[in-house]
């Protein structure tokens, strides 16, 4: 599964979410494109209070405090 990962520099929740994404890669086929919301005014306005945000096909799959279980559920719902 390939997703977009919306983040910004200095975001500790984003750093934690990215660590969980690296961990989940050991068990599930996850890849992502990182998007810094500070480089896109529209995305900044849309996600400034939600980051980190994981989005696929323009649908927010999860946001805020993202843990391993949250990511695993994404793959369970794909089956």
N, C-alpha and C positions, 0 to 999 in steps of 0.2 A: 504494500500500500504506500503510495506517495502522497504526502500532505504538505501544506504550507504551515510554517511555524512563525507566527507573528511575535516579535519580541522588541526590546530596546536595550541599549547599553545601560548597565548598572541595575538591572532588574533581577533581584535575588530569586524571585519566583520563577523567572524565565530560566535562570541558570539551573535551578533544581529540576524544572521540567525537562530541560535538554539532557540532564544527567539520566533521568528516567527513560527518555527516548533512546539513549545509547544502551541502557540496560535491556530494554524491551527488544532491541535488535538481536540480542542473543537468542531469543525464542520466537520472534516473529519478523516477517519481512517488511520492515518499516524504513522508509527513506523520506527525507524532507528537504524543502527549500526554505531557508531562513529569510524572513523579511523584516527589516528594521523599520518599525512604524514611524520613526522620526525622519525617515527619508521620503515619506509619502503622506502628504497632508490629508488625503481622504482616509487612508487607513489609520492614521494617527487619531483623527476625529472619531472614527468608527470603533477603534479598539483600545483607546488610551486607558479606560477604566477596567478593561477586561483581561489585559495581557498577563501571562502568556496565553495565546490562542492557537489552537490547532484546527485547521480548516481543510476540508476536502470538497472539491466541486462546489465552491461558494457556500458551503454549509459549515457552521461552527460545530465541531465535534466535541470539544471540551475547552475550558478556559479556567483561569485562576490557578488555584493550587492543583497541579496535575501530578498524580502518583502512578506507580506501576500498574495498579489495579484498574485505574481509569483507562490507561492505554490498552491493557489486555482486553477490556470490555469492547473496545473498538473492533478488535479482531473477532471476538465472539459474535458480534452483531453482523459481521460480514458473511458469516457462514450460512 
